[in-house]
Amino acid sequence: MTIYQFLRLFLLWVCLPHSYSPEIMFRRTPVPQQRILGTRVPRSDSKILHRQKRGWMWNQFFLLEEYTGSDYQYVGKLHSDQDKGDGSLKYILSGDGAGTLFVIDERTGDIHATRRIDREEKAFYTLRAQAVNRRTLRPVEPESEFVIKIHDINDNEPTFPEEIYAASVPEMSVVGTSVVQVTATDADDPSYGNSARVIYSILQGQPYFSVEPETGIIRTALPNMNRENREQYQVVIQAKDMGGQMGGLSGTTTVNITLTDVNDNPPRFPQNTIHLRVLESSPIGTAVGSVKATDADTGKNAEVEYRIIDGDGTDMFDIMTEKDTQEGIITVKKPLDYESRRLYTLKVEAENTHVDPRFYYLGPFKDTTIVKISIEDVDEPPVFSRSSYLFEVHEDIEVGTIIGTVMARDPDSTSSPIRFSLDRHTDLDRIFNIHSGNGSLYTSKPLDRELSQWHNLTVIAAEINNPKETTRVAVFVRILDVNDNAPQFAVFYDTFVCENARPGQLIQTISAIDKDDPLGGQKFFFSLAAVNPNFTVQDNEDNTARILTRKNGFNRHEISTYLLPVVISDNDYPIQSSTGTLTIRVCACDSQGNMQSCSAEALLLPAGLSTGALIAILLCIIILLVVLFAALKRQRKKEPLILSKEDIRDNIVSYNDEGGGEEDTQAFDIGTLRNPAAMEDQKLRRDIVPEALFIPRRTPTAPDNTDVRDFIHDRLKEHDLDPTAPPYDSLATYAYEGSDSIAESLSSLDSGTTDGDQSYDYLRDWGPRFSKLAEMYGGGDSDKDT
């Protein structure tokens, strides 16, 4: 303890009321059951105070905290007026800390504190005192309470809840803007003296910030503090008690203050002119390049929107803002052409999207730059004059007639010649062809609208100097109709006439169809090929006609069938007509005209066949059918197990017989395979029953069958020496293909890897069997399959 603290404690102890040694006195009064406690208090009336049923009247004891003496600290003295000083009374102390913290001299009544007391731990103690007879231990005074109150001294410094605070304030704030408030607490008694009165001051952070002494509020002290110049500040605040006077205790804390961003900086392009390049073949939407304006601000205050405000390329290019990188991405808006224009100029503007009105005076918050875009030349494929072609041609044109011409050019400055071809996948029947030099389409086969009205072709244009650069175009060929088909009956008509028919009676209504499709629609005319005395045709003028009778009554025994030629004509040019014959049977009908029967005998009489002859013909047919059935059944019994020479699958023939072992020379002989010429002439098949002996045809041996013979011999030897082979005869088959074919492969799977066209002229040298392939693949330039 310093000398100043000791003097302060001493002066405080002297100035306290009752700071002298208190003495409690007991006096006997003449009134029974009444005790009086006397203290050294001023008496203005020179009288003794009286209280019923109480022998104690206490004042508080006061004790300074943090006593530093070597002896026990004296608290006060208890004394009864019945204490004669002869030691017959005994003082007893009980309550808070009695016997440990506080002790009493049982003879004199002096109370002492045994150790230092901290008011911040406990501000007062309640105890009870009593005087008893030492010998009988009977109380001479009733027990009563008293309080020892601990007086505070300034022994605690102010403390902050946090050692380090974090705070922020917007940049460019005005002077006096509140940043944060810090508060320190002092454990001393705030109701006594200035021990707990705290005053704040700033030790570090001037001249940027200040602090209010009474409240601890930190405020800005300089105007226009710029985050871009300095963002972090460290301020040290001191809290001192005793009202900030000398000798007071103090504590400190650190406040880290960050200047937050405001939009006080406009965007700026680092360059006045930016050069970009793009290929002329770049498709729409291709990114050409990016531009970026820098902004010293952060977050949303640095967000920028880009736009094209001027230039000769506003229609050809577009710009979009990339939010993540804050870049302006320039993209292709329309197709580019190096031969048309090689340089475009754009004026691009960047503007802040969140502008703070308080800082308009620092603006404008936008900037511009010039972007020059150079177009680079590439070898472009040919360009057709149209996106698609439509040709119309009549179906009756001659083979080789030109139906139309497609045009294409090389858009490059070199203007390479163009070669045309047809995609044969779109013309599998090879009805059309094209001149490779001028793109003229012509027919190579006759056309027929009734078979196919539309032909959808694909024409390929390729540069001769660079065949890989190709372009395709759709060509639609519409076949126009020509009246080249005659009308004919719509259906087959089964017509009959009743024997009792009357003149003008309707027996049939006919109609016609025509494969042609004239522009004005179908119109047919019906007439008879010659005048007929029995029937007539009446045209209904709606593409139908009625067949009417001309006489009264018919006799089926005389004539059972009439053939009526009807001429059907159309009205298109050239007029086409055909003659259809109606077969009209004569039948017996009832009175209402319903057919009852049509005699079959009448149909045969004109041919001169009688009923007996017809029966004989039917019997002959039945006999032939029976013989044919028997022959087929017999042939099925003799059918070999291997049904067809074309069946080349492995076959296992089951004979269901046991054989004669090694001596059975009639069994299958493997030597036949080794030497086909040694086959016995009279050896017969065992899988069918032989009907007659025949001489089998001798198959001439190949000039060189060593390959097959050696293969079978090696496999047989290997099988005989196999220890895992079964101990009985078994059949082993081998899928041996033999040597390669001299024709090699006809596959076109790898034809796409070659640079030029494949030549198929060698197909013509293979004979007539390959003439069709030679015709399909050995054509001219227009036959190229793509």
ABEGO torsion letter per residue (X at the ends): XBAAAAAAAAAAAAABBGABBBBBBBBBBABBGBBBBBBBBBBAAGBBBBBBGBABBBBBBBBBBGBABABBBBAEBBBBAABAGAGABBBBBBEBGBGAABBBBAAAGBBBBABBBBAAABABBBBBBBBBBAAAGBBABBBBBBBBBBBBBBABBBBBABABBBBBBBBGBBBGBBABBBBBBBABBAABEAAABBBBBBABGOAABBBBAAAGBBBBABBGBBAAABABBBBBBBBBBGGGBBGBBBBBBBBBBBBBBBBABBBBBABABBBBBBBAABBBGBBAEBBBBBBABBEAAABBBBBBABEAAAAABBBBBBAAAGBBBBBBABBBBAAABABBBBBBBBBBABBBAAAAAAOBBBBBBBBBBBBBBBBBBBBBABABBBBBBBAABBBGBBAEBBBBBBABAAGBBBBBBBBAAABAAGABBBBAAAGBBBBABBBBAAABABBBBBBBBBBAABAABBBBBBBBBBBBBBBABBBBBABBBBBBBBAABBBGBBABBBBBBBABBBAAEBBBBBBBABBBAABBBBBAGAGBBBBBBABBEBBAAABABBBBBBBBBBABOBBBBBBBBBBBBBBBBBAAGBBABBBAAAAAAAAGBBAAAAAAAAAAAAAAAAAAAAAAAAAAAABBABABAABABBBBBBAGBAEAEAABAABBBAAAAABAAABBAABBBAABBBABBBBBBBBBBBABAAAAAAAAAAAAAAAAABAABBABBBBBBBBBAEBBBAAEBABAAAAAABABBBBAAAAAAAEAAAAAAAAAAABBAAABBX
